[in-house]
């Protein structure tokens, strides 16, 4: 997957590039967001399907 982690104030933190790692192994804090780089290359209908699959992800 092509995922990036951004802080609560939208600063780039790191790439989430280890496919076998759990989300808890990364330094995810409240308010962080995960950006899927593939979304920018998908058609509009596919973007909706991808976003509904991931849902609203927040750090716990």
C-alpha distance matrix in Angstrom:
0.0 3.8 5.9 9.6 12.5 15.9 19.3 21.7 23.4 20.4 20.2 17.0 16.6 13.6 10.0 8.1 6.9 8.5 6.8 10.5 11.5 12.9 12.7 16.4 16.0 15.0 17.9 17.2 20.6 22.1 21.3 18.0 15.4 11.6 10.6 7.8 8.5 8.3 11.2 13.6 13.5 14.1 17.6 19.2 19.5 15.9 15.0 17.5 16.1 12.5 14.3 16.7 14.2 12.8 16.4 17.8 15.9 18.3 18.9 21.6
3.8 0.0 3.8 6.9 10.4 13.4 17.0 19.6 20.9 17.6 17.2 14.0 14.1 11.3 7.8 7.3 6.8 9.7 9.4 13.1 13.4 14.7 13.8 17.3 16.7 14.9 17.2 16.6 19.7 21.2 20.0 16.5 13.7 10.1 8.3 5.9 5.4 6.6 9.6 11.2 11.7 13.1 16.8 18.3 19.3 16.0 14.5 17.4 16.8 13.1 14.4 17.4 15.6 13.8 17.0 17.8 16.0 18.1 18.8 21.9
5.9 3.8 0.0 3.8 6.9 10.0 13.5 16.0 17.5 14.5 14.3 11.3 11.2 8.9 6.0 5.2 6.8 9.7 9.9 13.1 12.3 12.8 11.1 14.5 14.3 12.0 14.0 12.9 15.9 17.4 16.2 12.7 10.1 6.5 5.6 4.7 6.1 8.4 10.2 12.0 13.5 14.7 18.2 18.9 20.0 16.9 14.8 17.1 16.9 13.1 13.3 16.3 14.8 12.2 14.9 15.1 12.9 14.7 15.2 18.5
9.6 6.9 3.8 0.0 3.8 6.6 10.2 13.1 14.3 11.2 10.6 7.6 7.6 5.9 4.3 5.5 8.1 11.2 12.5 15.3 13.7 14.1 11.7 14.4 14.1 11.0 12.0 11.2 13.8 15.5 14.1 10.4 8.4 5.7 5.2 6.7 7.5 10.9 12.0 13.1 15.3 16.9 20.2 20.7 22.2 19.5 16.9 19.1 19.4 15.7 15.2 18.4 17.4 14.3 16.4 15.7 13.3 14.2 14.4 17.9
12.5 10.4 6.9 3.8 0.0 3.8 6.8 9.8 11.5 9.2 8.7 6.4 5.4 5.4 6.1 6.7 10.2 12.6 14.1 16.3 13.9 13.5 10.4 12.5 12.5 9.0 9.0 7.8 10.1 11.9 10.8 7.0 6.0 4.8 6.4 9.2 10.8 14.1 14.7 15.8 18.4 19.8 22.8 22.8 24.2 21.7 18.8 20.5 21.0 17.4 16.2 19.0 18.2 14.7 16.1 14.6 11.9 11.8 11.4 15.0
15.9 13.4 10.0 6.6 3.8 0.0 3.8 6.7 7.8 5.4 5.4 4.5 5.1 7.3 9.1 10.4 13.8 16.4 17.9 20.1 17.5 16.8 13.5 15.0 15.3 11.6 10.4 8.8 9.8 11.0 9.0 5.6 5.3 6.4 7.5 11.1 12.5 15.9 15.8 16.4 19.5 21.0 23.7 23.2 25.0 23.0 19.7 21.2 22.3 19.0 17.2 20.2 20.0 16.5 17.2 15.1 12.8 12.1 12.0 15.7
19.3 17.0 13.5 10.2 6.8 3.8 0.0 3.8 5.4 5.2 5.3 6.5 6.2 9.5 12.1 13.2 16.7 18.9 20.6 22.2 19.3 18.1 14.6 15.2 15.8 12.1 9.8 8.1 7.6 8.6 6.9 4.6 6.6 9.1 11.0 14.6 16.2 19.6 19.2 19.9 23.1 24.4 27.0 26.1 27.9 26.1 22.7 23.7 25.0 21.8 19.6 22.2 22.3 18.6 18.7 16.0 13.6 11.9 11.2 14.5
21.7 19.6 16.0 13.1 9.8 6.7 3.8 0.0 3.8 5.5 7.5 9.7 10.0 13.2 15.5 16.3 19.9 21.9 23.3 24.8 21.9 20.2 16.5 16.9 18.1 14.8 12.3 9.8 8.0 7.3 4.6 4.6 7.0 10.5 12.5 16.2 18.2 21.3 20.3 21.0 24.4 25.4 27.5 26.2 27.9 26.5 22.9 23.4 25.0 22.2 19.5 21.8 22.4 18.7 18.1 14.9 13.2 10.9 10.9 14.0
23.4 20.9 17.5 14.3 11.5 7.8 5.4 3.8 0.0 3.8 5.8 9.2 10.6 14.1 16.6 18.1 21.6 24.0 25.6 27.4 24.6 23.3 19.7 20.2 21.0 17.5 14.9 13.1 11.5 11.0 8.2 8.1 9.6 12.7 13.8 17.6 18.8 22.1 21.0 21.0 24.6 26.0 28.0 26.7 28.8 27.7 24.0 24.8 26.8 24.1 21.4 24.0 24.9 21.4 20.8 17.8 16.4 14.5 14.7 17.8
20.4 17.6 14.5 11.2 9.2 5.4 5.2 5.5 3.8 0.0 3.8 6.5 8.8 11.8 13.9 15.7 18.9 21.7 23.2 25.4 22.9 22.0 18.5 19.7 20.3 16.7 14.8 13.0 12.5 12.4 9.5 7.9 8.0 10.3 10.6 14.3 15.2 18.6 17.6 17.4 21.0 22.5 24.7 23.7 26.0 24.7 21.1 22.3 24.2 21.4 19.1 22.1 22.8 19.5 19.4 16.8 15.5 14.5 15.0 18.5
20.2 17.2 14.3 10.6 8.7 5.4 5.3 7.5 5.8 3.8 0.0 3.8 6.2 9.5 12.2 14.6 17.6 20.4 22.4 24.7 22.1 21.7 18.4 19.5 19.4 15.6 13.6 12.8 12.8 13.8 11.6 9.4 10.0 11.5 11.7 15.2 15.6 19.3 19.0 18.6 21.9 23.9 26.4 25.9 28.3 26.6 23.2 24.9 26.5 23.4 21.5 24.6 24.9 21.4 21.9 19.5 17.6 16.5 16.3 19.8
17.0 14.0 11.3 7.6 6.4 4.5 6.5 9.7 9.2 6.5 3.8 0.0 3.8 6.1 8.6 11.4 14.0 17.0 19.2 21.6 19.2 19.3 16.4 17.9 17.3 13.5 12.4 12.0 13.2 14.8 13.0 9.9 9.8 10.0 10.0 12.9 13.0 16.8 17.2 17.0 19.9 22.0 25.0 24.9 27.2 25.1 21.9 24.0 25.2 21.8 20.5 23.7 23.5 20.2 21.2 19.4 17.2 16.6 16.3 19.8
16.6 14.1 11.2 7.6 5.4 5.1 6.2 10.0 10.6 8.8 6.2 3.8 0.0 3.8 7.3 9.5 12.4 14.8 17.4 19.2 16.5 16.6 13.9 14.9 13.9 10.2 8.9 9.4 11.0 13.5 12.6 9.3 10.0 10.0 11.1 13.9 14.5 18.1 18.9 19.3 21.9 23.9 27.0 27.1 28.9 26.5 23.5 25.4 26.2 22.6 21.4 24.3 23.6 20.1 21.3 19.5 16.7 15.7 14.6 17.8
13.6 11.3 8.9 5.9 5.4 7.3 9.5 13.2 14.1 11.8 9.5 6.1 3.8 0.0 3.8 6.4 8.8 11.4 14.1 16.2 13.8 14.6 12.5 14.0 12.5 9.0 9.3 10.2 12.9 15.6 15.0 11.4 11.2 10.0 10.6 12.5 12.9 16.3 17.8 18.4 20.5 22.5 25.9 26.4 28.1 25.3 22.7 24.9 25.2 21.5 20.8 23.8 22.6 19.3 21.2 19.9 17.0 16.6 15.5 18.7
10.0 7.8 6.0 4.3 6.1 9.1 12.1 15.5 16.6 13.9 12.2 8.6 7.3 3.8 0.0 3.8 5.5 8.7 11.1 13.7 12.1 13.4 11.8 14.1 12.6 9.7 11.3 11.8 15.0 17.5 16.8 13.0 11.9 9.4 9.4 10.2 10.3 13.4 15.4 16.3 17.9 19.8 23.4 24.3 25.7 22.7 20.5 22.9 22.8 19.1 19.0 22.0 20.5 17.5 19.9 19.3 16.5 17.0 16.4 19.5
8.1 7.3 5.2 5.5 6.7 10.4 13.2 16.3 18.1 15.7 14.6 11.4 9.5 6.4 3.8 0.0 3.8 6.0 7.9 10.3 8.6 9.8 8.5 11.2 10.0 7.8 10.4 10.6 14.2 16.7 16.5 12.8 11.6 8.7 9.6 9.8 11.0 13.4 15.4 17.1 18.5 19.8 23.3 24.1 25.0 21.8 19.8 21.9 21.3 17.5 17.6 20.2 18.1 15.2 17.9 17.6 14.5 15.3 14.5 17.3
6.9 6.8 6.8 8.1 10.2 13.8 16.7 19.9 21.6 18.9 17.6 14.0 12.4 8.8 5.5 3.8 0.0 3.8 6.0 8.9 8.5 10.9 10.8 13.6 11.8 10.5 13.4 14.2 17.8 20.4 20.2 16.6 15.2 12.0 12.1 11.3 11.6 13.4 16.1 17.7 18.3 19.8 23.5 24.9 25.7 22.2 20.8 23.2 22.2 18.4 19.3 21.8 19.4 17.1 20.2 20.4 17.5 18.7 18.0 20.6
8.5 9.7 9.7 11.2 12.6 16.4 18.9 21.9 24.0 21.7 20.4 17.0 14.8 11.4 8.7 6.0 3.8 0.0 3.8 5.5 5.4 8.6 9.8 12.2 10.1 10.0 13.6 14.7 18.5 21.2 21.7 18.2 17.2 14.1 14.9 14.0 14.9 16.2 18.9 20.9 21.3 22.4 26.0 27.3 27.7 24.1 22.9 25.0 23.6 19.9 20.9 22.9 20.1 17.9 21.0 21.4 18.3 19.4 18.3 20.2
6.8 9.4 9.9 12.5 14.1 17.9 20.6 23.3 25.6 23.2 22.4 19.2 17.4 14.1 11.1 7.9 6.0 3.8 0.0 3.8 5.7 8.3 9.9 12.9 11.6 12.1 15.8 16.1 19.9 22.1 22.5 19.2 17.7 14.3 15.0 13.4 14.6 15.0 17.7 20.2 20.3 20.8 24.2 25.6 25.5 21.8 21.1 22.9 21.1 17.6 19.0 20.6 17.5 15.8 19.2 20.2 17.4 19.1 18.5 20.3
10.5 13.1 13.1 15.3 16.3 20.1 22.2 24.8 27.4 25.4 24.7 21.6 19.2 16.2 13.7 10.3 8.9 5.5 3.8 0.0 3.8 6.7 9.6 11.8 10.4 12.0 15.9 16.6 20.2 22.6 23.6 20.6 19.6 16.6 17.9 16.6 18.2 18.7 21.1 23.8 23.9 24.2 27.5 28.7 28.4 24.7 24.0 25.5 23.4 20.1 21.4 22.5 19.2 17.5 20.6 21.5 18.5 19.8 18.7 19.9
11.5 13.4 12.3 13.7 13.9 17.5 19.3 21.9 24.6 22.9 22.1 19.2 16.5 13.8 12.1 8.6 8.5 5.4 5.7 3.8 0.0 3.8 6.6 8.2 6.6 8.4 12.2 13.1 16.7 19.3 20.6 17.7 17.2 14.7 16.6 16.2 18.1 19.2 21.3 23.9 24.6 25.1 28.4 29.2 29.1 25.7 24.4 25.7 24.1 20.6 21.1 22.4 19.4 17.0 19.8 20.0 16.7 17.3 15.7 16.8
12.9 14.7 12.8 14.1 13.5 16.8 18.1 20.2 23.3 22.0 21.7 19.3 16.6 14.6 13.4 9.8 10.9 8.6 8.3 6.7 3.8 0.0 3.8 5.3 5.5 7.6 11.1 11.1 14.5 16.7 18.3 15.8 15.6 13.5 16.1 16.1 18.7 19.8 21.3 24.1 25.2 25.3 28.4 28.7 28.4 25.2 23.7 24.5 22.9 19.6 19.6 20.5 17.7 15.1 17.4 17.4 13.9 14.3 12.6 13.3
12.7 13.8 11.1 11.7 10.4 13.5 14.6 16.5 19.7 18.5 18.4 16.4 13.9 12.5 11.8 8.5 10.8 9.8 9.9 9.6 6.6 3.8 0.0 3.8 5.4 5.7 8.5 7.7 11.0 13.1 14.5 12.0 12.0 10.3 13.3 14.0 16.9 18.5 19.5 22.2 23.8 23.9 26.9 26.9 26.9 23.9 21.9 22.7 21.6 18.2 17.6 18.8 16.4 13.3 15.1 14.5 10.8 10.9 9.1 10.5
16.4 17.3 14.5 14.4 12.5 15.0 15.2 16.9 20.2 19.7 19.5 17.9 14.9 14.0 14.1 11.2 13.6 12.2 12.9 11.8 8.2 5.3 3.8 0.0 3.8 5.4 7.3 7.2 10.0 12.4 14.7 12.8 13.8 13.0 16.3 17.5 20.3 22.1 23.0 25.6 27.4 27.6 30.6 30.4 30.4 27.5 25.4 25.9 24.9 21.7 20.8 21.7 19.6 16.3 17.7 16.5 12.8 11.8 8.9 9.3
16.0 16.7 14.3 14.1 12.5 15.3 15.8 18.1 21.0 20.3 19.4 17.3 13.9 12.5 12.6 10.0 11.8 10.1 11.6 10.4 6.6 5.5 5.4 3.8 0.0 3.8 6.8 8.4 11.7 14.7 16.8 14.4 15.3 14.2 17.1 18.1 20.3 22.3 23.8 26.1 27.7 28.3 31.5 31.7 31.9 28.8 26.9 27.9 26.8 23.4 22.8 24.1 21.8 18.7 20.4 19.5 15.7 14.9 12.1 12.8
15.0 14.9 12.0 11.0 9.0 11.6 12.1 14.8 17.5 16.7 15.6 13.5 10.2 9.0 9.7 7.8 10.5 10.0 12.1 12.0 8.4 7.6 5.7 5.4 3.8 0.0 3.8 5.7 9.3 12.6 14.1 11.3 12.3 11.4 14.2 15.8 17.9 20.3 21.6 23.6 25.5 26.4 29.6 29.8 30.4 27.4 25.1 26.3 25.7 22.1 21.3 23.1 21.2 17.8 19.4 18.1 14.3 13.3 10.7 12.5
17.9 17.2 14.0 12.0 9.0 10.4 9.8 12.3 14.9 14.8 13.6 12.4 8.9 9.3 11.3 10.4 13.4 13.6 15.8 15.9 12.2 11.1 8.5 7.3 6.8 3.8 0.0 3.8 6.4 10.1 11.9 9.5 11.6 11.9 14.9 17.2 19.3 22.2 23.0 24.7 27.0 28.0 31.1 30.9 31.8 29.2 26.5 27.5 27.4 23.9 22.5 24.4 23.0 19.3 20.4 18.4 14.7 12.8 9.9 11.6
17.2 16.6 12.9 11.2 7.8 8.8 8.1 9.8 13.1 13.0 12.8 12.0 9.4 10.2 11.8 10.6 14.2 14.7 16.1 16.6 13.1 11.1 7.7 7.2 8.4 5.7 3.8 0.0 3.8 7.0 8.6 6.3 8.5 9.3 12.8 15.4 18.0 20.7 20.9 22.8 25.4 26.1 28.9 28.3 29.1 26.7 23.8 24.5 24.6 21.3 19.5 21.3 20.2 16.4 17.0 14.7 11.1 9.1 6.3 8.8
20.6 19.7 15.9 13.8 10.1 9.8 7.6 8.0 11.5 12.5 12.8 13.2 11.0 12.9 15.0 14.2 17.8 18.5 19.9 20.2 16.7 14.5 11.0 10.0 11.7 9.3 6.4 3.8 0.0 3.8 6.3 5.7 9.1 11.2 14.6 17.7 20.3 23.1 22.9 24.6 27.5 28.1 30.6 29.6 30.5 28.4 25.4 25.7 26.1 23.1 20.8 22.4 21.8 18.0 17.8 14.9 11.8 8.7 5.9 7.9
22.1 21.2 17.4 15.5 11.9 11.0 8.6 7.3 11.0 12.4 13.8 14.8 13.5 15.6 17.5 16.7 20.4 21.2 22.1 22.6 19.3 16.7 13.1 12.4 14.7 12.6 10.1 7.0 3.8 0.0 3.8 5.6 8.8 11.7 15.1 18.2 21.1 23.7 22.8 24.6 27.7 27.9 30.1 28.7 29.4 27.8 24.6 24.4 25.1 22.5 19.7 21.0 21.0 17.3 16.3 13.0 10.5 6.9 5.2 7.1
21.3 20.0 16.2 14.1 10.8 9.0 6.9 4.6 8.2 9.5 11.6 13.0 12.6 15.0 16.8 16.5 20.2 21.7 22.5 23.6 20.6 18.3 14.5 14.7 16.8 14.1 11.9 8.6 6.3 3.8 0.0 3.8 6.5 10.0 12.9 16.3 19.0 21.6 20.4 21.9 25.2 25.5 27.5 25.9 27.0 25.6 22.2 22.1 23.3 20.7 17.8 19.4 19.9 16.3 15.1 11.7 9.8 6.9 7.1 9.9
18.0 16.5 12.7 10.4 7.0 5.6 4.6 4.6 8.1 7.9 9.4 9.9 9.3 11.4 13.0 12.8 16.6 18.2 19.2 20.6 17.7 15.8 12.0 12.8 14.4 11.3 9.5 6.3 5.7 5.6 3.8 0.0 3.8 6.9 9.9 13.3 15.9 18.7 18.0 19.4 22.6 23.2 25.6 24.5 25.7 23.9 20.5 21.0 22.0 19.0 16.5 18.7 18.7 14.9 14.7 11.8 9.3 7.3 7.1 10.6
15.4 13.7 10.1 8.4 6.0 5.3 6.6 7.0 9.6 8.0 10.0 9.8 10.0 11.2 11.9 11.6 15.2 17.2 17.7 19.6 17.2 15.6 12.0 13.8 15.3 12.3 11.6 8.5 9.1 8.8 6.5 3.8 0.0 3.8 6.4 9.9 12.6 15.2 14.3 15.8 19.0 19.5 21.8 20.8 22.0 20.2 16.8 17.5 18.6 15.5 13.1 15.6 15.7 12.1 12.2 9.8 7.7 7.4 8.6 12.4
11.6 10.1 6.5 5.7 4.8 6.4 9.1 10.5 12.7 10.3 11.5 10.0 10.0 10.0 9.4 8.7 12.0 14.1 14.3 16.6 14.7 13.5 10.3 13.0 14.2 11.4 11.9 9.3 11.2 11.7 10.0 6.9 3.8 0.0 3.8 6.6 9.6 12.1 11.7 13.7 16.4 16.9 19.6 19.1 20.2 17.9 14.8 16.1 16.6 13.1 11.5 14.3 13.7 10.2 11.5 10.2 7.9 8.9 10.0 13.7
10.6 8.3 5.6 5.2 6.4 7.5 11.0 12.5 13.8 10.6 11.7 10.0 11.1 10.6 9.4 9.6 12.1 14.9 15.0 17.9 16.6 16.1 13.3 16.3 17.1 14.2 14.9 12.8 14.6 15.1 12.9 9.9 6.4 3.8 0.0 3.8 6.2 8.9 8.5 10.0 12.8 13.7 16.6 16.4 17.9 15.6 12.5 14.4 15.3 11.8 10.7 14.1 13.9 10.9 12.5 12.0 10.6 12.2 13.8 17.4
7.8 5.9 4.7 6.7 9.2 11.1 14.6 16.2 17.6 14.3 15.2 12.9 13.9 12.5 10.2 9.8 11.3 14.0 13.4 16.6 16.2 16.1 14.0 17.5 18.1 15.8 17.2 15.4 17.7 18.2 16.3 13.3 9.9 6.6 3.8 0.0 3.8 5.5 5.8 8.2 10.2 10.8 14.0 14.4 15.6 12.8 10.3 12.8 13.0 9.4 9.5 13.0 12.2 10.0 12.5 13.0 12.0 14.5 16.1 19.5
8.5 5.4 6.1 7.5 10.8 12.5 16.2 18.2 18.8 15.2 15.6 13.0 14.5 12.9 10.3 11.0 11.6 14.9 14.6 18.2 18.1 18.7 16.9 20.3 20.3 17.9 19.3 18.0 20.3 21.1 19.0 15.9 12.6 9.6 6.2 3.8 0.0 3.8 5.5 6.2 7.8 9.7 13.1 14.3 16.1 13.4 11.2 14.4 14.9 11.6 12.3 15.9 15.2 13.6 16.0 16.6 15.8 18.0 19.5 23.0
8.3 6.6 8.4 10.9 14.1 15.9 19.6 21.3 22.1 18.6 19.3 16.8 18.1 16.3 13.4 13.4 13.4 16.2 15.0 18.7 19.2 19.8 18.5 22.1 22.3 20.3 22.2 20.7 23.1 23.7 21.6 18.7 15.2 12.1 8.9 5.5 3.8 0.0 3.8 5.5 5.4 6.6 10.3 12.0 13.4 10.3 9.0 12.5 12.5 9.5 11.2 14.6 13.8 13.0 15.8 17.2 16.9 19.7 21.5 24.7
11.2 9.6 10.2 12.0 14.7 15.8 19.2 20.3 21.0 17.6 19.0 17.2 18.9 17.8 15.4 15.4 16.1 18.9 17.7 21.1 21.3 21.3 19.5 23.0 23.8 21.6 23.0 20.9 22.9 22.8 20.4 18.0 14.3 11.7 8.5 5.8 5.5 3.8 0.0 3.8 5.4 5.3 8.2 8.9 10.7 8.2 5.9 9.4 10.3 7.8 8.7 12.2 12.4 11.8 13.8 15.2 15.6 18.5 20.9 24.1
13.6 11.2 12.0 13.1 15.8 16.4 19.9 21.0 21.0 17.4 18.6 17.0 19.3 18.4 16.3 17.1 17.7 20.9 20.2 23.8 23.9 24.1 22.2 25.6 26.1 23.6 24.7 22.8 24.6 24.6 21.9 19.4 15.8 13.7 10.0 8.2 6.2 5.5 3.8 0.0 3.8 5.7 8.3 9.3 12.1 10.4 8.3 11.8 13.4 11.3 12.0 15.5 16.1 15.4 17.1 18.1 18.5 21.0 23.3 26.8
13.5 11.7 13.5 15.3 18.4 19.5 23.1 24.4 24.6 21.0 21.9 19.9 21.9 20.5 17.9 18.5 18.3 21.3 20.3 23.9 24.6 25.2 23.8 27.4 27.7 25.5 27.0 25.4 27.5 27.7 25.2 22.6 19.0 16.4 12.8 10.2 7.8 5.4 5.4 3.8 0.0 3.8 6.8 9.4 11.7 9.7 9.0 12.8 13.6 11.9 13.6 16.8 16.9 16.9 19.0 20.6 20.9 23.8 26.0 29.3
14.1 13.1 14.7 16.9 19.8 21.0 24.4 25.4 26.0 22.5 23.9 22.0 23.9 22.5 19.8 19.8 19.8 22.4 20.8 24.2 25.1 25.3 23.9 27.6 28.3 26.4 28.0 26.1 28.1 27.9 25.5 23.2 19.5 16.9 13.7 10.8 9.7 6.6 5.3 5.7 3.8 0.0 3.8 6.5 8.1 6.0 6.0 9.7 10.3 9.3 11.4 14.1 14.4 15.1 17.1 19.2 20.0 23.2 25.8 28.9
17.6 16.8 18.2 20.2 22.8 23.7 27.0 27.5 28.0 24.7 26.4 25.0 27.0 25.9 23.4 23.3 23.5 26.0 24.2 27.5 28.4 28.4 26.9 30.6 31.5 29.6 31.1 28.9 30.6 30.1 27.5 25.6 21.8 19.6 16.6 14.0 13.1 10.3 8.2 8.3 6.8 3.8 0.0 3.8 5.6 5.3 6.3 9.0 10.2 10.5 12.3 14.5 15.5 16.8 18.2 20.4 21.9 25.1 28.0 31.0
19.2 18.3 18.9 20.7 22.8 23.2 26.1 26.2 26.7 23.7 25.9 24.9 27.1 26.4 24.3 24.1 24.9 27.3 25.6 28.7 29.2 28.7 26.9 30.4 31.7 29.8 30.9 28.3 29.6 28.7 25.9 24.5 20.8 19.1 16.4 14.4 14.3 12.0 8.9 9.3 9.4 6.5 3.8 0.0 3.8 5.5 5.1 6.6 9.0 10.0 10.8 12.7 14.5 15.8 16.4 18.4 20.4 23.6 26.8 29.7
19.5 19.3 20.0 22.2 24.2 25.0 27.9 27.9 28.8 26.0 28.3 27.2 28.9 28.1 25.7 25.0 25.7 27.7 25.5 28.4 29.1 28.4 26.9 30.4 31.9 30.4 31.8 29.1 30.5 29.4 27.0 25.7 22.0 20.2 17.9 15.6 16.1 13.4 10.7 12.1 11.7 8.1 5.6 3.8 0.0 3.8 5.4 5.4 6.6 8.9 10.2 11.0 12.7 14.8 15.5 18.1 20.3 23.8 27.0 29.6
15.9 16.0 16.9 19.5 21.7 23.0 26.1 26.5 27.7 24.7 26.6 25.1 26.5 25.3 22.7 21.8 22.2 24.1 21.8 24.7 25.7 25.2 23.9 27.5 28.8 27.4 29.2 26.7 28.4 27.8 25.6 23.9 20.2 17.9 15.6 12.8 13.4 10.3 8.2 10.4 9.7 6.0 5.3 5.5 3.8 0.0 3.8 5.4 5.0 6.1 8.6 9.9 10.6 12.6 14.1 16.9 18.5 22.1 25.0 27.6
15.0 14.5 14.8 16.9 18.8 19.7 22.7 22.9 24.0 21.1 23.2 21.9 23.5 22.7 20.5 19.8 20.8 22.9 21.1 24.0 24.4 23.7 21.9 25.4 26.9 25.1 26.5 23.8 25.4 24.6 22.2 20.5 16.8 14.8 12.5 10.3 11.2 9.0 5.9 8.3 9.0 6.0 6.3 5.1 5.4 3.8 0.0 3.8 5.4 5.1 6.1 8.5 9.8 10.8 11.9 14.1 15.8 19.2 22.2 25.0
17.5 17.4 17.1 19.1 20.5 21.2 23.7 23.4 24.8 22.3 24.9 24.0 25.4 24.9 22.9 21.9 23.2 25.0 22.9 25.5 25.7 24.5 22.7 25.9 27.9 26.3 27.5 24.5 25.7 24.4 22.1 21.0 17.5 16.1 14.4 12.8 14.4 12.5 9.4 11.8 12.8 9.7 9.0 6.6 5.4 5.4 3.8 0.0 3.8 5.5 5.2 6.1 8.6 10.1 10.3 12.7 15.1 18.6 21.9 24.4
16.1 16.8 16.9 19.4 21.0 22.3 25.0 25.0 26.8 24.2 26.5 25.2 26.2 25.2 22.8 21.3 22.2 23.6 21.1 23.4 24.1 22.9 21.6 24.9 26.8 25.7 27.4 24.6 26.1 25.1 23.3 22.0 18.6 16.6 15.3 13.0 14.9 12.5 10.3 13.4 13.6 10.3 10.2 9.0 6.6 5.0 5.4 3.8 0.0 3.8 5.6 5.3 6.2 8.9 9.9 13.2 15.2 18.9 21.9 24.1
12.5 13.1 13.1 15.7 17.4 19.0 21.8 22.2 24.1 21.4 23.4 21.8 22.6 21.5 19.1 17.5 18.4 19.9 17.6 20.1 20.6 19.6 18.2 21.7 23.4 22.1 23.9 21.3 23.1 22.5 20.7 19.0 15.5 13.1 11.8 9.4 11.6 9.5 7.8 11.3 11.9 9.3 10.5 10.0 8.9 6.1 5.1 5.5 3.8 0.0 3.8 5.5 5.1 6.5 8.6 11.5 12.7 16.4 19.2 21.7
14.3 14.4 13.3 15.2 16.2 17.2 19.6 19.5 21.4 19.1 21.5 20.5 21.4 20.8 19.0 17.6 19.3 20.9 19.0 21.4 21.1 19.6 17.6 20.8 22.8 21.3 22.5 19.5 20.8 19.7 17.8 16.5 13.1 11.5 10.7 9.5 12.3 11.2 8.7 12.0 13.6 11.4 12.3 10.8 10.2 8.6 6.1 5.2 5.6 3.8 0.0 3.8 5.3 5.3 5.9 8.3 10.1 13.7 16.9 19.4
16.7 17.4 16.3 18.4 19.0 20.2 22.2 21.8 24.0 22.1 24.6 23.7 24.3 23.8 22.0 20.2 21.8 22.9 20.6 22.5 22.4 20.5 18.8 21.7 24.1 23.1 24.4 21.3 22.4 21.0 19.4 18.7 15.6 14.3 14.1 13.0 15.9 14.6 12.2 15.5 16.8 14.1 14.5 12.7 11.0 9.9 8.5 6.1 5.3 5.5 3.8 0.0 3.8 5.5 5.0 8.3 10.8 14.4 17.7 19.6
14.2 15.6 14.8 17.4 18.2 20.0 22.3 22.4 24.9 22.8 24.9 23.5 23.6 22.6 20.5 18.1 19.4 20.1 17.5 19.2 19.4 17.7 16.4 19.6 21.8 21.2 23.0 20.2 21.8 21.0 19.9 18.7 15.7 13.7 13.9 12.2 15.2 13.8 12.4 16.1 16.9 14.4 15.5 14.5 12.7 10.6 9.8 8.6 6.2 5.1 5.3 3.8 0.0 3.8 5.6 9.3 10.5 14.3 17.0 18.8
12.8 13.8 12.2 14.3 14.7 16.5 18.6 18.7 21.4 19.5 21.4 20.2 20.1 19.3 17.5 15.2 17.1 17.9 15.8 17.5 17.0 15.1 13.3 16.3 18.7 17.8 19.3 16.4 18.0 17.3 16.3 14.9 12.1 10.2 10.9 10.0 13.6 13.0 11.8 15.4 16.9 15.1 16.8 15.8 14.8 12.6 10.8 10.1 8.9 6.5 5.3 5.5 3.8 0.0 3.8 6.6 7.0 10.7 13.4 15.5
16.4 17.0 14.9 16.4 16.1 17.2 18.7 18.1 20.8 19.4 21.9 21.2 21.3 21.2 19.9 17.9 20.2 21.0 19.2 20.6 19.8 17.4 15.1 17.7 20.4 19.4 20.4 17.0 17.8 16.3 15.1 14.7 12.2 11.5 12.5 12.5 16.0 15.8 13.8 17.1 19.0 17.1 18.2 16.4 15.5 14.1 11.9 10.3 9.9 8.6 5.9 5.0 5.6 3.8 0.0 3.8 6.1 9.6 12.9 14.7
17.8 17.8 15.1 15.7 14.6 15.1 16.0 14.9 17.8 16.8 19.5 19.4 19.5 19.9 19.3 17.6 20.4 21.4 20.2 21.5 20.0 17.4 14.5 16.5 19.5 18.1 18.4 14.7 14.9 13.0 11.7 11.8 9.8 10.2 12.0 13.0 16.6 17.2 15.2 18.1 20.6 19.2 20.4 18.4 18.1 16.9 14.1 12.7 13.2 11.5 8.3 8.3 9.3 6.6 3.8 0.0 3.8 6.5 10.1 12.1
15.9 16.0 12.9 13.3 11.9 12.8 13.6 13.2 16.4 15.5 17.6 17.2 16.7 17.0 16.5 14.5 17.5 18.3 17.4 18.5 16.7 13.9 10.8 12.8 15.7 14.3 14.7 11.1 11.8 10.5 9.8 9.3 7.7 7.9 10.6 12.0 15.8 16.9 15.6 18.5 20.9 20.0 21.9 20.4 20.3 18.5 15.8 15.1 15.2 12.7 10.1 10.8 10.5 7.0 6.1 3.8 0.0 3.8 6.9 9.3
18.3 18.1 14.7 14.2 11.8 12.1 11.9 10.9 14.5 14.5 16.5 16.6 15.7 16.6 17.0 15.3 18.7 19.4 19.1 19.8 17.3 14.3 10.9 11.8 14.9 13.3 12.8 9.1 8.7 6.9 6.9 7.3 7.4 8.9 12.2 14.5 18.0 19.7 18.5 21.0 23.8 23.2 25.1 23.6 23.8 22.1 19.2 18.6 18.9 16.4 13.7 14.4 14.3 10.7 9.6 6.5 3.8 0.0 3.8 6.4
18.9 18.8 15.2 14.4 11.4 12.0 11.2 10.9 14.7 15.0 16.3 16.3 14.6 15.5 16.4 14.5 18.0 18.3 18.5 18.7 15.7 12.6 9.1 8.9 12.1 10.7 9.9 6.3 5.9 5.2 7.1 7.1 8.6 10.0 13.8 16.1 19.5 21.5 20.9 23.3 26.0 25.8 28.0 26.8 27.0 25.0 22.2 21.9 21.9 19.2 16.9 17.7 17.0 13.4 12.9 10.1 6.9 3.8 0.0 3.8
21.6 21.9 18.5 17.9 15.0 15.7 14.5 14.0 17.8 18.5 19.8 19.8 17.8 18.7 19.5 17.3 20.6 20.2 20.3 19.9 16.8 13.3 10.5 9.3 12.8 12.5 11.6 8.8 7.9 7.1 9.9 10.6 12.4 13.7 17.4 19.5 23.0 24.7 24.1 26.8 29.3 28.9 31.0 29.7 29.6 27.6 25.0 24.4 24.1 21.7 19.4 19.6 18.8 15.5 14.7 12.1 9.3 6.4 3.8 0.0
